[in-house]
Every structure is written in structure tokens, then in C-alpha cells.
Amino acid sequence: MAGLTLASPSAERRVYSPWRETWRRYSRHKLAVVSAFLLLVLVLAVVFGPFVWRVKIDEIDIVAGMQGPSPAHPFGTDDLGQDILARMIYGGRISLAVGLAAMLVSVFIGVLIGALAGMSRGALGHGLMWLTDLFLSLPQLPLLLLLIYLFRDGLKQVFGPEGGIFILIVLVIGGLRWMPVARLVRAQFLSIREKEFVEAARALGASPLRQVVKHILPNALGPVIIAGTIDVAAAIIAESTLSFLGLGFPPDTPTWGRLLYDAKDFLDIGPHWALFPGGAIFIAVVAINFIGDGLRDALDARRVI
């Protein structure tokens, strides 16, 4: 009929890429979006903060000791008159770096062991899961403290006070957090390796390594990413706990946990000293957990959003 145009089916079809669909599902989780924004602000503050706030972290002014928040010191000062904001910016780099590095260690170990256990059909898989259950049964905090005591001095001599403690804390925390990731990856591998597309690749002669790299692991990364976000929060708390107990970084390295440890004796006269680093730890951990919840909803194709 003249004057009548019909839209083609391709024009009406809405095309979604996997990344766009994941973002659409993630953006429905309002707390996750707000948490991602807060975490981004926190990361930008600790990365670029020294270029904006140029106060030295070790600048002592006894006269200005224990002052509350003011224009000169937005977060107040400690007992030596040192600026808490400058020390928090410096310490935030260390705390967040420990969380990310420990997460990478735990995810790497967990994915490796979980993949081997998931692909193995014999004694190797059972042995690796027995090892995983053994590590899960160990009391983590006493073991953490024991390893710190045993290897702290040796690594300090090799890598320096800050470098040695950083490597030790990352390896110890990451080495004690891989077990949930390994169990999760093994469960994913056991399920995905029996799917039709994996069987087709196997029938076409794909090696076990190619099956893992090209077909199984990419489809198992969703739960691993979620577990990784949880590990970042747990590592930040673990580092703060060690610093609060006086077993973390040296006293002149102001991590968020170390600031809390130094402030514990001045809570009656200077609560701001503990309030701001404690608030930063709280915001970082809660934001990361909500981001993990949002990623869980976004990456779970069976969940209707």
C-alpha cells in the first residue's frame, strides 16, 4: 500500500552486549551503585590526595596537639600535632593496596587449586579438597599472628621495614583466604565441564588446558569476581586488626589500623583521632560488600531483575 512503510525486524530488535546487560542489571541495585561511587571517591582521595593536601605526614607541632577538626586541619591532629588527614591519605594507600594484593593472591591460589580439583576425576581432586578442608579448620587469627612473629624480622632485613611487612601481610592474609574461592571454583568446574559446549570442544580434540582457558574458566569467573570483592574487605579488616594489635606496619607508617591503635588511649580527649580512620575502614568495607552484592545480582543470569 502506498505511503505505508514497515519497520524491518532488525530495526525493532534491541541489541544488548553482555557488558551492557551486566551494567543494566548492576545499576538496578541502588546501594551497589552508591557504594561504587563512594569507593571510587575513596580511591581517588588516597591516590591524588597528596597532590592537593601537601601537609607532611611527619610534621610535628606540639602546640597544635589534639586539636579537633578545623580549616587548618580538617580531620584534626594527634597528640604530636601531626595532621590526621595527611596521615589518613598516606595510610589509605597502604590499607587499600594490602586489600587488593591479598585478594589477588587468594584468588590466584583458589582458582588454581579449584580448577585442578574440578578437572581431576581421581585422587588428586579429593586430595586437594582434603587440603582445603584442613586449612578451613585452622584458627586463622592465631595462625596469622604466629606467621607474623616467625617471619617478620627476616623479611624486614631483606625488603626493608615497610616492604617486608607489606609482602608478609599480603602473603599471609592471601594464603589464608583462598579456601572459599577454591571450593567455589571446583563446584563451578564440576558443573560446567559436563555442559554440551564443553563436551563438543572435547569431542573436537581440545586439550584439557584449552577446555579450561577457552570454555570453562570464562564461564566460572562471575562467582570468582564476587568472592574477590569479599576478600578485599576481609583483607582490609585483617590488616587493620594486625595494625591495631601492634603487629602490622612500623609505628611511623600510618595505616588506618595503626591510626586506630595510636588513638585508643586518647578516646576521652580526642575522639576525632579514632573516628575518621574508623569511618574510612567502615565505608570501604561496607561499600565493597555492597558492590559484591550488586555483582552477584548482575552476573547471575538466573536471577530476574
C-alpha angles and dihedrals in degrees: 000000000000117000094016117113124187121212112236117243090242091057092053094045113098112218119212123187117212091250093049092049091049091051091048091054093043093050090058088067099079096186090052091052092048090046092051089052092049092048091049090052090049093050093047090048095055094041100045099021096095090058090056102032104044099178111130116244093225098044105128123205111169092186091060094047119141095004118158125236113308138154089268092048110021093189096033129240137280129237092285094048093253116152110255094202092057091047091048092052090051093043093047090063090056096043094048092042090053090050094050096042093047089049091053091050094049093045093048093050093041095049092046095050094038092050092049091048092045095050095042117091096186144048094314093069093047091047093051092049089049088053090048092051089048092056091045090056094054117099101248103202097051090044090048091052092046093053091047091053094047101047106023099092095043095052091045090058093049103040103019130255098294099031094047094049092045093053092044095049093045094049095044096046093042091045091056097045103055098087100083089047091051093051091047094049092047091053090049093048093049089054100040098044089067095052120115096247091054092048089050091052090048091050090051090057102262112164119238090253092053091047090054098043099040105030118012106036097049089054092048097050096091097073090039091057090050092049089048093057090052090050091055091057092045092050092051090052092046092051091047090050092052092047091047089053090050093247099105130072122349117283092255092056105085106210116165091256092048090052089055090049092052092046098051094089093050102049092117096054102024112028090157089071091066098029098067101046090040089051091049091053090047094050094046095048096043092045092051091048092051090047087054090052090051092049090049091056093042097049097042103092091188092062114090113221 
